[in-house]
Amino acid sequence: MAEGEPTRAPQVDSIDETSAALTDCVDTSDYTEVYVKTGKTVPVGTGPRRHHYTASAIKTGGKWVIWTTTIERDRTC
C-alpha cells in the first residue's frame, strides 16, 4: 500500500508529428510504501529520493502513448 504521492515536474524537450522526448524530476520524499498486513513502513535505501526521469512518446491512432521510460537513479534533480 502507498501513502502520499510522488511529486513530478514533467516537461516536453522535443516534439514533432509522431514522437516526443520528455524529462521529469520525480521526488518521492512524501511517498511511503507500507506493508498492508502489518502497517509497517517498507524500508527505503539511503540514496536520494529525487531522480531524473526520461521518456519517449509516440503518436499512434491519434493519441500520444509513452513508449520508453528510464529512471536515472544515479542522477538527482
ABEGO torsion letter per residue (X at the ends): XBBEBBBBBBBBABBBAABBBBBBBBBAAABBBBBAAAGBBBBBBABBABBBBBBBBBBBGGBBBBABBBBBAABBX
